[in-house]
Amino acid sequence: RCSICTTERGSVYDFCWQCMNTWKGHAPRSNRCDNEGCINQELEILKNCPLMNLPETEVKQCPSIRACPTCGKLIEHNQTGCKNIICIRCHVEFCFACLEVTTECLKNKPDSWFDVCAKAIAPRQISIPTWNRHG
């Protein structure tokens, strides 16, 4: 629901966060509306990206594209260096394998920059984090 559009139109205006069009169909549903072709392109990318190995690390069979766990920006690892990456949008460093902020990843297994994490490799993401810039 868009409060600005609702005020301007004088009636409730609901839209779909997936396709960004006027909501069609029964609500509430979080996955999609009834507009033809309604999909979230970023979720489709996360769902269908190939698995990869990080050749300079012990990380194997990790999704090649991740959503930053802080802001949700989609990022692809360049497959060089360690498993940690700095998000180009929010500038938070996180582990591409377990999706923990780097400091958290290293707490349980210090000096594991090029080694597997204490936690398992995080599965494919099925949702995209929302960035709260003021929190």
Residue pairs with C-beta under 8 A, 6 or more apart in sequence:
1 12
1 13
1 14
1 15
2 13
2 14
2 15
5 13
5 15
6 12
6 13
13 22
14 22
14 23
14 27
15 21
15 22
15 23
16 22
16 23
16 24
16 32
16 33
16 35
16 38
17 40
18 31
18 32
18 33
18 38
18 39
18 40
18 43
19 32
19 33
19 35
19 37
19 38
19 39
19 40
21 33
21 35
21 38
22 35
23 33
24 33
24 34
24 35
24 38
25 33
25 34
25 35
26 34
27 33
32 38
32 39
32 40
40 128
42 67
42 74
42 128
43 126
43 127
43 128
45 65
45 74
46 63
46 65
46 66
46 67
46 74
46 124
46 125
46 126
46 128
47 124
47 126
49 63
49 64
49 65
49 124
50 64
51 61
51 62
51 63
51 64
52 61
52 62
52 63
52 64
52 77
52 79
53 59
53 60
53 61
53 62
54 62
54 77
54 79
54 83
54 96
54 97
55 79
55 80
56 79
56 80
56 81
56 82
56 114
57 82
57 83
57 97
57 113
57 114
57 115
57 116
58 114
58 115
58 116
59 83
59 96
59 97
59 116
59 121
61 121
62 77
62 96
62 97
62 121
63 123
63 124
63 125
64 76
64 77
65 74
65 75
65 76
66 74
66 75
66 76
66 77
66 96
66 99
66 125
67 73
67 74
67 75
67 125
67 128
67 129
68 74
68 75
68 87
68 89
68 90
68 92
68 94
68 129
69 92
69 94
69 99
69 100
69 101
69 129
70 87
70 90
70 92
70 94
70 101
70 129
70 131
71 87
71 89
71 90
71 92
71 129
71 131
72 128
72 129
72 130
72 131
73 87
73 88
73 89
73 90
75 85
75 87
75 88
75 96
77 83
77 85
77 96
82 113
82 114
83 95
83 96
83 97
83 113
83 114
83 117
84 93
84 94
84 95
84 96
84 102
84 105
84 113
85 93
85 94
85 96
86 92
86 93
87 93
87 94
89 131
90 131
92 101
93 101
93 102
94 100
94 101
94 102
94 105
95 101
95 102
95 105
95 117
97 105
97 116
97 117
97 121
97 122
98 105
98 117
98 119
98 120
98 121
98 122
99 122
99 125
100 117
100 119
105 112
105 117
105 118
105 119
106 112
106 113
108 117
108 118
108 119
109 115
109 117
109 118
112 118
